[in-house]
Amino acid sequence: MEETGPAQSPPDSGEAGYPAYFAARCGGLAELEAHLVRCRVCPRLVGWREQVGAHPRAAFRDQEYWARPVPGFGPADAALAVVGLAPAAHGGNRTGRMFTGDASGDFLFAALHEVGLASQPTATHPGDGLELYGVRVTAPVHCAPPANKPTPAERHTCRPWLAAEFGLLGPGLRAVVVLGAFGWQALLPVLGDAGWEPPRPRPAFGHGVQLALPATERRQPLHVLGSYHPSQRNTFTGRLTSGMLVEVLTRAAALAGLRTERP
């Protein structure tokens, strides 16, 4: 009988193979999140998220920062996904919930509430009572980056988490809204990993752009819509208005088969 070598030990949370190894082996979103929040692979992001957590803003000095990777937020059977960029240093990195506690999140959740996809227009902390209806909010990079700018290498390292999340959402997922060009560039290859066939060459990002990905052997059809990111730079200048975001979310909700009347 041929001898086999010893089984390979799982990589440590700080080793390069950690995201790919564990993301591919998760049987559900809760298991995925449990592994994700332990990730320490990107030294620059780990250092920044922990530095910010140790030196909170004056307004948050009475709060303990999450200062770890931030998982997606929303139901496991979501028909619509919203994909941003990364957690904010004093937003999701503080609260531990994606898009919560910063100006971009205020803009997004107000729009989701207007469309009827969120129980309230504000999102301040995980215990604030916010509930999403048929929508899951996530990002291609799960740690807060300095200056809100992840590197392409950091995006690539984090890619297995997002691919696994979309793979687990896949059976019920009907539509995706991508907030900003960074998320657009990150998501299309991830959809390929998760079983869809994105068009080639890759379509350019733009507000209101809409793609229809056909069904495959593994996946049903998927609609992908682009929107400008609700950053303060975009919202303060009027490049993105509440009405513009509400229109895209309303269109996406209809494509996903979600009701848009408030419960």
Helices and strands as residue ranges (DSSP letters): H 18-23, H 29-36, H 43-54, G 58-60, E 80-83, H 92-95, H 103-115, E 135-138, G 146-148, H 152-169, E 175-179, H 181-193, E 210-213, E 222-227, H 232-237, H 242-256
